[in-house]
């Protein structure tokens, strides 16, 4: 009987210790907060137009409008344009190569 009582006391003691440890851990959660980002857009994005087998990009840089023409073949390799202000790339989304996605990455 003594052994059974001793085992029950041990289990109850360990259970209490476990629950008190869990409640202490849950009370240390981080509090909410606010992060503020400060900045501005200093130049407009480029105007992109497509023509027969060519992509035309007009970008306002350094106080001047600069226009660059990129062929579809150049765009397939990721061509830098307008003094390396951006890179234009293209990939076809169908087997007939009549639909494509043009991506402009600005620096």
Residue, then its C-alpha position, 0 to 999 in steps of 0.5 A: x500500500x505504501x508503494x501505491x501511495x508513493x506512486x500516486x503522489x509521484x504522478x500527482x506531483x509530476x502532473x502539477x509540475x508539468x501544468x505549472x511549467x506550461x502555464x509559465x511558458x504560455x504567459x511569455x508570449x510576445x505582445x503585438x506591435x506595429x512596424x512602420x515603413x518609410x519611403x517613396x517612389x521616386x520614378x515612374x515605371x517604364x511604359x511597355x508596349x509590344x509590336x510585331x516581334x519587338x518590345x518597346x520600353x520608354x522609361x523616364x530616367x535622369x530627367x529624360x524619356x529614354x526608349x529602348x527596343x528589345x526583340x523577342x529573342x533578346x527578351x528570351x535571354x533577359x536583356x538589360x534596357x535603358x542604361x541597365x535601369x531594368x531587365x526585360x524577359x519573356x517566356x511563352x506559355x503555349x506551344x504555338x508561341x502565340x501567348x507569352x508573359x513579359x516580366x520587367x525587373x527594375x533596379 
